[in-house]
Amino acid sequence: MGTVHQLILTHGVDGAKALTADKAERRCIDAACAVMSDEEQRIGVMHAGFAMTALPHKAVQDTLWVRQGGAVRLIVESGVSPDRLPIGLPYGANARMILLYLQTEAVRTRSREVELGRSMNQWLGAMGIDNGGKSYRLIREQSRRLSLCRLTFYRVTDAATFVTNGSFVRSAILPSSGGDQLQFWQESVKLDEGFYQSLIEHPLPLREAAIKKVSRRSMAIDIYVWLAYRLHMLSRPTPVSWNALHEQFGAGFNRLRAFREKFREPLALALAAYPEAKTSIDEVGMVLYPSEPPVPESRPSTAVRLSR
């Protein structure tokens, strides 16, 4: 366990918060406490490809998004409106939480068809997102972008290049207009067949309590997913340079120095939500150490759903 977890064990939650210096450190205390006290241990599921690649953190003007991580490359293309105008690429924490919900439900039920609930309010509650007019508008927009974009996963090996080409979903999640208290035009959505099959073949189980505590920070989500995938597969300490970290997580940061300053805070939050993780960081980069996965490998990833 990291320093933040030891502080909680030694001083309790209130005592640990009293020793923190700022809001970011208190956020880490809350995340660590939520995971350490999580008795239900509900599981979420993400495609393992998102451990090496990710969507944009912020809105971008480009209509094509390319990210490379190890042997995996992700290409996302913006969808278009009926007038053939680009609607933009999905981005940020909300897009990631929508995808987490859809993937978790699809793996749990072993079905491409995912129930959304009868209203936006019910769906937001299932994803652990606060209700309210701003949330409705943000979720509606990200759902629209996810529904219409196209994506391709490439996995390159010495023997061949494996390609998954398609989209996230086959049917749109939300209508394109309406009030803040928006009702769904349908109560379920069907995932794209290629994406669903790839997800079933490469599921990555995650702790729901952890994801919900980092759910407002898109980079923290990406780091948590990456660590959940990498650490338990290691057989020895593995260094990762700052250049490699910048290449994977630093979209939007032109200067390495700016990225290094920004990276430490979401990393601390991700590690707080992953007590089993063993890492170190210095001027050269990070060192990853063999660690237990956040979800024990003996537990099936289909056993539990995101809470409603």
C-alpha positions as CSV (number, residue, x, y, z in Angstrom):
1,M,0.0,0.0,0.0
2,G,1.1,3.6,-0.6
3,T,1.6,6.4,1.8
4,V,-2.0,7.6,1.7
5,H,-3.3,4.2,2.7
6,Q,-0.8,3.9,5.6
7,L,-2.0,7.3,6.8
8,I,-5.6,6.1,6.9
9,L,-4.6,2.9,8.8
10,T,-2.5,4.8,11.3
11,H,-4.5,8.0,11.9
12,G,-8.0,7.2,10.5
13,V,-9.7,9.2,7.8
14,D,-10.2,12.4,9.7
15,G,-6.7,12.3,11.1
16,A,-5.2,11.6,7.6
17,K,-7.1,14.6,6.1
18,A,-5.8,16.8,8.9
19,L,-2.3,16.0,7.8
20,T,-2.9,16.8,4.1
21,A,-1.8,20.1,2.5
22,D,-4.5,20.7,-0.1
23,K,-7.7,19.7,-1.8
24,A,-6.0,17.2,-4.2
25,E,-4.5,15.3,-1.2
26,R,-7.9,15.2,0.5
27,R,-9.4,13.8,-2.7
28,C,-6.8,11.0,-2.6
29,I,-7.8,10.3,1.0
30,D,-11.4,10.0,0.0
31,A,-10.6,7.7,-2.9
32,A,-8.4,5.4,-0.8
33,C,-11.0,5.2,2.0
34,A,-13.8,4.3,-0.5
35,V,-11.8,1.4,-1.9
36,M,-10.4,0.2,1.4
37,S,-13.9,0.1,2.9
38,D,-15.6,-1.3,-0.2
39,E,-17.4,-4.4,1.0
40,E,-19.6,-5.1,-2.1
41,Q,-16.6,-5.1,-4.4
42,R,-18.7,-4.5,-7.5
43,I,-16.9,-4.9,-10.8
44,G,-16.8,-2.8,-13.9
45,V,-15.3,-3.9,-17.2
46,M,-13.3,-2.0,-19.9
47,H,-11.9,-3.2,-23.2
48,A,-8.2,-4.0,-22.5
49,G,-7.3,-1.9,-25.5
50,F,-8.1,1.2,-23.5
51,A,-5.3,0.3,-21.1
52,M,-2.8,1.3,-23.9
53,T,-4.8,3.9,-25.8
54,A,-7.5,6.4,-24.9
55,L,-9.9,9.1,-26.1
56,P,-9.1,12.8,-26.0
57,H,-9.1,14.5,-22.5
58,K,-10.6,17.7,-23.9
59,A,-12.5,18.8,-27.0
60,V,-10.3,18.9,-30.1
61,Q,-10.8,20.4,-33.5
62,D,-9.5,17.4,-35.4
63,T,-11.9,14.9,-36.8
64,L,-9.4,12.0,-36.6
65,W,-7.8,10.8,-33.4
66,V,-4.8,8.5,-33.3
67,R,-3.2,7.1,-30.1
68,Q,-0.5,4.5,-29.9
69,G,0.4,2.4,-26.8
70,G,2.8,-0.5,-27.1
71,A,1.6,-2.8,-29.8
72,V,-1.9,-1.3,-29.8
73,R,-3.1,1.7,-31.9
74,L,-6.5,3.3,-31.7
75,I,-8.0,5.4,-34.5
76,V,-11.3,7.2,-33.9
77,E,-13.1,9.2,-36.6
78,S,-15.8,11.8,-35.9
79,G,-19.3,10.9,-37.0
80,V,-21.3,13.3,-39.2
81,S,-24.7,15.0,-39.0
82,P,-27.4,14.4,-41.6
83,D,-26.0,17.5,-43.3
84,R,-22.6,15.7,-43.5
85,L,-21.1,18.1,-40.9
86,P,-18.6,16.6,-38.4
87,I,-20.1,16.4,-34.9
88,G,-16.8,16.0,-33.1
89,L,-14.9,13.3,-31.3
90,P,-16.0,11.9,-27.9
91,Y,-13.8,13.2,-25.1
92,G,-13.3,13.6,-21.4
93,A,-14.4,11.7,-18.3
94,N,-18.1,11.5,-19.2
95,A,-17.4,9.7,-22.5
96,R,-15.2,7.2,-20.5
97,M,-18.0,6.6,-17.9
98,I,-20.6,6.0,-20.6
99,L,-18.3,3.4,-22.3
100,L,-17.5,1.8,-18.9
101,Y,-21.3,1.4,-18.3
102,L,-22.0,-0.1,-21.7
103,Q,-19.1,-2.5,-21.6
104,T,-19.8,-3.6,-18.1
105,E,-23.4,-4.4,-18.9
106,A,-22.5,-6.2,-22.1
107,V,-20.0,-8.5,-20.5
108,R,-22.2,-9.1,-17.5
109,T,-25.2,-10.2,-19.6
110,R,-23.2,-11.6,-22.5
111,S,-25.4,-9.6,-24.8
112,R,-24.8,-6.8,-27.3
113,E,-28.0,-5.2,-26.2
114,V,-27.6,-3.0,-23.1
115,E,-30.5,-1.6,-21.1
116,L,-30.2,2.1,-20.4
117,G,-33.2,2.6,-18.1
118,R,-36.4,4.6,-18.8
119,S,-34.9,8.1,-18.3
120,M,-31.7,10.1,-18.3
121,N,-32.0,10.4,-14.5
122,Q,-32.0,6.6,-14.0
123,W,-29.0,6.2,-16.4
124,L,-26.9,8.9,-14.7
125,G,-27.5,7.3,-11.3
126,A,-26.4,4.0,-12.7
127,M,-23.1,5.5,-13.8
128,G,-22.6,7.4,-10.6
129,I,-22.9,10.8,-12.2
130,D,-24.6,13.7,-10.5
131,N,-28.0,14.6,-11.8
132,G,-28.7,18.1,-13.1
133,G,-29.2,20.2,-16.2
134,K,-25.4,20.5,-16.9
135,S,-24.9,16.8,-16.5
136,Y,-27.8,16.0,-18.8
137,R,-26.4,18.3,-21.6
138,L,-22.9,16.9,-21.3
139,I,-23.9,13.3,-21.2
140,R,-26.3,13.8,-24.1
141,E,-23.5,15.4,-26.2
142,Q,-20.9,12.7,-25.4
143,S,-23.5,10.0,-26.1
144,R,-24.2,11.5,-29.5
145,R,-20.5,11.6,-30.4
146,L,-20.0,8.0,-29.2
147,S,-23.0,6.8,-31.1
148,L,-21.8,8.2,-34.4
149,C,-18.0,7.9,-34.4
150,R,-16.1,5.1,-36.1
151,L,-13.1,3.4,-34.6
152,T,-10.4,0.9,-35.5
153,F,-8.1,-1.1,-33.0
154,Y,-4.9,-2.3,-34.4
155,R,-2.8,-4.9,-32.5
156,V,0.6,-5.6,-34.1
157,T,2.6,-8.8,-33.5
158,D,5.6,-10.3,-35.2
159,A,3.3,-12.7,-37.0
160,A,0.5,-10.4,-38.1
161,T,-1.6,-7.2,-37.6
162,F,-5.0,-7.8,-36.0
163,V,-7.7,-5.3,-36.8
164,T,-11.1,-4.6,-35.2
165,N,-12.9,-2.1,-37.4
166,G,-16.4,-0.6,-36.7
167,S,-18.0,1.6,-34.1
168,F,-19.0,1.5,-30.4
169,V,-22.7,1.1,-31.0
170,R,-25.1,0.2,-33.8
171,S,-27.9,2.4,-32.7
172,A,-27.8,6.0,-31.4
173,I,-28.1,6.4,-27.6
174,L,-29.9,9.7,-27.5
175,P,-31.9,12.0,-29.8
176,S,-30.0,15.2,-30.8
177,S,-32.2,17.7,-29.1
178,G,-34.6,18.2,-26.3
179,G,-34.9,19.7,-22.8
180,D,-32.6,19.0,-19.8
181,Q,-35.1,16.5,-18.4
182,L,-34.6,14.3,-21.5
183,Q,-36.4,11.0,-21.8
184,F,-34.7,8.3,-23.9
185,W,-36.2,7.5,-27.3
186,Q,-35.3,3.9,-26.6
187,E,-34.6,1.9,-23.4
188,S,-31.7,-0.1,-24.8
189,V,-28.8,0.2,-27.2
190,K,-27.0,-2.5,-29.2
191,L,-23.2,-2.5,-29.3
192,D,-21.4,-2.9,-32.6
193,E,-20.8,-6.6,-33.3
194,G,-17.0,-6.2,-33.9
195,F,-16.5,-4.1,-30.8
196,Y,-18.6,-6.4,-28.6
197,Q,-16.7,-9.5,-29.8
198,S,-13.4,-7.9,-29.2
199,L,-14.6,-6.8,-25.7
200,I,-15.6,-10.3,-24.8
201,E,-12.2,-11.6,-25.9
202,H,-10.2,-8.9,-24.1
203,P,-12.2,-7.8,-21.0
204,L,-10.3,-5.9,-18.2
205,P,-12.1,-6.1,-14.8
206,L,-11.9,-3.0,-12.6
207,R,-13.1,-2.0,-9.2
208,E,-16.3,0.1,-9.5
209,A,-15.6,1.9,-6.2
210,A,-12.2,3.0,-7.6
211,I,-13.6,4.1,-11.0
212,K,-16.3,6.2,-9.3
213,K,-13.8,8.0,-7.1
214,V,-11.6,9.0,-10.1
215,S,-14.6,9.5,-12.5
216,R,-14.3,13.3,-12.8
217,R,-10.7,13.2,-14.0
218,S,-10.2,11.6,-17.4
219,M,-6.4,11.2,-17.0
220,A,-6.8,9.6,-13.6
221,I,-9.3,7.1,-15.2
222,D,-6.7,6.3,-18.0
223,I,-3.9,5.9,-15.5
224,Y,-5.9,3.6,-13.3
225,V,-7.0,1.4,-16.2
226,W,-3.4,1.3,-17.5
227,L,-2.0,0.2,-14.1
228,A,-4.8,-2.3,-13.6
229,Y,-3.8,-3.9,-16.9
230,R,0.0,-3.7,-16.6
231,L,1.1,-4.3,-13.0
232,H,-0.3,-7.8,-12.5
233,M,1.3,-9.0,-15.7
234,L,4.8,-8.0,-14.8
235,S,7.4,-10.5,-13.6
236,R,10.1,-7.9,-12.7
237,P,10.4,-4.2,-12.1
238,T,9.8,-2.3,-15.4
239,P,10.9,1.3,-16.0
240,V,8.8,3.6,-18.1
241,S,10.4,6.8,-19.3
242,W,8.8,10.3,-19.2
243,N,8.8,10.3,-23.0
244,A,6.8,7.1,-23.1
245,L,4.4,8.4,-20.4
246,H,4.0,11.6,-22.4
247,E,3.3,9.7,-25.6
248,Q,0.5,7.6,-24.0
249,F,-1.1,10.1,-21.6
250,G,0.1,13.5,-22.8
251,A,-2.3,14.4,-25.6
252,G,-2.7,18.2,-25.5
253,F,0.6,18.8,-23.9
254,N,3.2,20.0,-26.4
255,R,5.9,20.4,-23.8
256,L,7.2,17.4,-21.7
257,R,7.8,19.7,-18.7
258,A,4.2,20.8,-18.6
259,F,3.0,17.2,-18.8
260,R,5.3,16.1,-16.0
261,E,3.9,18.8,-13.7
262,K,0.3,17.8,-14.6
263,F,0.8,14.0,-14.5
264,R,1.6,13.7,-10.8
265,E,-1.8,14.7,-9.5
266,P,-4.0,12.3,-11.5
267,L,-1.3,9.6,-10.9
268,A,-1.6,10.1,-7.1
269,L,-5.4,9.8,-7.4
270,A,-5.2,6.7,-9.5
271,L,-2.8,5.1,-7.0
272,A,-5.0,6.0,-4.1
273,A,-7.8,4.1,-5.7
274,Y,-5.6,1.1,-6.3
275,P,-4.1,0.1,-2.9
276,E,-2.3,-3.0,-4.4
277,A,-0.3,-1.0,-6.9
278,K,3.4,-0.7,-6.4
279,T,5.2,2.1,-8.4
280,S,7.8,4.7,-8.0
281,I,8.5,8.0,-9.8
282,D,11.5,10.2,-10.2
283,E,13.3,12.4,-12.8
284,V,13.8,9.6,-15.2
285,G,10.2,8.3,-15.2
286,M,8.2,5.6,-13.4
287,V,9.1,2.1,-12.3
288,L,6.3,-0.4,-12.3
289,Y,6.6,-3.3,-9.9
290,P,4.7,-6.7,-10.0
291,S,1.4,-6.1,-8.1
292,E,-1.8,-7.8,-7.4
293,P,-4.7,-6.8,-9.7
294,P,-7.4,-4.6,-8.4
295,V,-9.9,-7.4,-9.0
296,P,-8.6,-10.9,-7.9
297,E,-8.2,-13.1,-11.0
298,S,-10.3,-15.8,-9.4
299,R,-13.3,-13.5,-9.5
300,P,-15.3,-13.6,-12.7
301,S,-15.7,-10.2,-14.3
302,T,-19.3,-11.0,-15.2
303,A,-20.5,-11.6,-11.7
304,V,-21.5,-8.1,-10.7
305,R,-23.0,-5.1,-12.4
306,L,-22.6,-1.4,-11.9
307,S,-25.1,-0.4,-9.2
308,R,-28.4,1.2,-10.2
